[in-house]
Amino acid sequence: MDFQEFKNRVARDLKLDLNSYKDAQLRRRINTLMIRKKIGSYAEYYRIISGDRQSFADFVDFLTINVTEFFRDIRAFQELEKRVLPELLAGNRRLKIWSAACSNGAEPYSLAIILDELTPGIHHRIEATDLDPNVLQTAVRGLYPPDLLRNMPQSRLEKYFRNENGRYALDPQIKKRVTFRQHDLLADPYGQGFDLIVCRNVQIYFTREAQWRVNSRFSQALRPGGVLFLGASETILNAAEFGLERMAISFYRRTDAGSRFKQGVSKGQ
């Protein structure tokens, strides 16, 4: 079994689309994992992950890049807090937000903290999803090591966290404001009518074709005027093609043209 057949079988039998990931990066990560586990061939590894649920979960856990922290990229979060969210709140008192590929929950919880301060007493709908079930369990627990809170102002750290033997437990009231579930960006349905979609530092691992599919679906999932928040190194060069316009670095707003784009995609399907 060569690498392409391995990817094809994982997609067909395990419903995980490896063909939408950049090939060189993906091959390097999987080969590293096989060496670590002393697995000699793709055929052997396929038999292992297809025959044991925990082995497959470990495979997904290693495959997904779970590198995140609270308020990662401070400038982007300042733009979010000072401009983007106030503009969205001016048109809608309660926001519907999706944190896609949320990893350990630091990102959606950062959103919840900001909104708690911008709109005290108002509970917004924050959905958070990830492909990796293991990391979602970490997110639900809401217990973090200090290095993931290094961008957290001291005032917020004292307000929203409690030190538990060197780790920081998030305020249960903030935890309640985020709903977590498993979701595959490349295969599962997207919701609709979001005011804000946050998906940062994920598409850099996808092929251009997969990026096009994901961005087109993000545009359809946003309401007119809704905003897509990407990572600093992720740029949509042809934003207008998706009915989006660039607001600032990392931020794209769905325009009225987004409705026409959505209709065109639907007809194409």
FENVENPE-V504455 format. One record per residue. RES is the residue in one small letter. SS is DSSP state (2 for helix, 1 for strand, 0 for the rest). D_FIRST is the distance of its C-alpha to the first C-alpha in Angstrom with 1 decimal. Layout:
RES;SS;D_FIRST
RES;SS;D_FIRST
//
This chain:
m;0;0.0
d;0;3.8
f;2;6.7
q;2;8.1
e;2;6.0
f;2;6.5
k;2;10.0
n;2;10.5
r;2;9.9
v;2;12.1
a;2;14.5
r;2;14.8
d;2;15.0
l;2;16.4
k;0;18.3
l;0;17.6
d;0;17.4
l;2;15.4
n;2;15.7
s;2;19.4
y;1;19.1
k;0;19.6
d;2;16.3
a;2;17.5
q;2;19.2
l;2;16.4
r;2;13.8
r;2;16.7
r;2;17.6
i;2;14.3
n;2;13.9
t;2;17.5
l;2;17.1
m;2;14.4
i;2;16.8
r;2;19.6
k;2;18.2
k;0;17.0
i;0;13.4
g;0;11.4
s;0;7.7
y;2;6.0
a;2;5.3
e;2;9.0
y;2;10.2
y;2;9.2
r;2;11.2
i;2;13.9
i;2;14.6
s;2;14.5
g;2;16.7
d;0;19.2
r;2;21.2
q;2;22.5
s;2;19.1
f;2;18.2
a;2;21.6
d;2;21.2
f;2;18.0
v;2;20.1
d;2;23.0
f;2;21.3
l;2;19.8
t;0;23.2
i;0;25.7
n;0;28.7
v;0;31.2
t;0;34.6
e;0;38.2
f;0;41.5
f;0;42.9
r;0;40.1
d;0;41.5
i;2;45.2
r;2;46.4
a;2;44.1
f;2;45.3
q;2;48.9
e;2;48.4
l;2;47.1
e;2;50.0
k;2;52.8
r;2;52.0
v;2;49.1
l;2;49.8
p;2;53.6
e;2;53.1
l;2;50.9
l;2;53.4
a;2;56.3
g;2;54.9
n;0;53.6
r;0;54.9
r;0;51.8
l;0;48.4
k;1;45.1
i;1;42.3
w;1;38.6
s;1;36.8
a;0;33.1
a;0;30.4
c;0;33.3
s;0;31.5
n;0;34.1
g;0;36.9
a;2;38.8
e;2;38.8
p;2;40.1
y;2;42.6
s;2;43.8
l;2;44.5
a;2;46.3
i;2;48.5
i;2;49.5
l;2;50.4
d;2;52.3
e;2;54.5
l;2;54.8
t;0;55.5
p;0;56.9
g;0;56.9
i;0;54.6
h;0;51.3
h;0;48.7
r;1;45.6
i;1;42.6
e;1;39.2
a;1;36.3
t;1;32.7
d;1;29.4
l;0;25.8
d;0;25.8
p;2;27.8
n;2;28.5
v;2;30.2
l;2;32.2
q;2;33.7
t;2;34.9
a;2;36.4
v;2;38.3
r;2;39.7
g;0;41.1
l;1;41.5
y;1;40.7
p;1;41.1
p;2;43.8
d;2;41.5
l;2;40.2
l;2;43.9
r;0;45.0
n;0;45.7
m;0;47.7
p;0;51.5
q;2;53.4
s;2;55.4
r;2;52.3
l;2;50.8
e;2;54.1
k;2;54.4
y;2;50.9
f;1;49.5
r;1;50.7
n;1;49.9
e;1;48.5
n;0;48.2
g;0;46.8
r;1;44.6
y;1;45.7
a;1;45.9
l;1;46.2
d;0;49.3
p;2;48.5
q;2;50.3
i;2;47.9
k;2;44.9
k;0;46.3
r;0;46.1
v;1;42.3
t;1;40.1
f;1;36.5
r;1;33.6
q;1;29.8
h;0;28.7
d;0;25.7
l;0;27.1
l;0;24.3
a;0;24.6
d;0;27.8
p;0;31.4
y;0;33.8
g;0;37.4
q;0;40.4
g;0;43.6
f;1;42.6
d;1;45.2
l;1;42.7
i;1;38.9
v;1;37.6
c;0;34.0
r;0;33.9
n;0;31.3
v;0;28.4
q;2;27.9
i;2;27.5
y;2;23.8
f;1;23.3
t;0;22.8
r;2;26.1
e;2;25.3
a;2;24.6
q;2;27.8
w;2;29.8
r;2;28.7
v;2;29.6
n;2;32.9
s;2;34.0
r;2;33.5
f;2;35.3
s;2;38.2
q;2;38.4
a;2;38.5
l;1;41.4
r;1;45.0
p;1;47.0
g;1;48.0
g;1;45.2
v;1;43.4
l;1;39.8
f;1;39.5
l;0;36.5
g;0;35.7
a;0;37.8
s;0;35.0
e;0;34.0
t;0;36.1
i;0;36.2
l;0;37.5
n;0;38.1
a;2;39.5
a;2;42.0
e;2;39.2
f;2;38.4
g;0;42.1
l;1;42.1
e;1;44.5
r;1;44.2
m;1;46.7
a;1;45.9
i;0;43.1
s;0;40.3
f;1;42.3
y;1;42.2
r;1;44.6
r;1;44.0
t;0;46.8
d;0;48.5
a;2;46.1
g;2;43.4
s;2;44.9
r;2;44.6
f;2;41.0
k;2;40.2
q;2;41.9
g;2;40.0
v;2;36.6
s;2;37.6
k;2;38.7
g;2;35.5
q;0;33.5
//
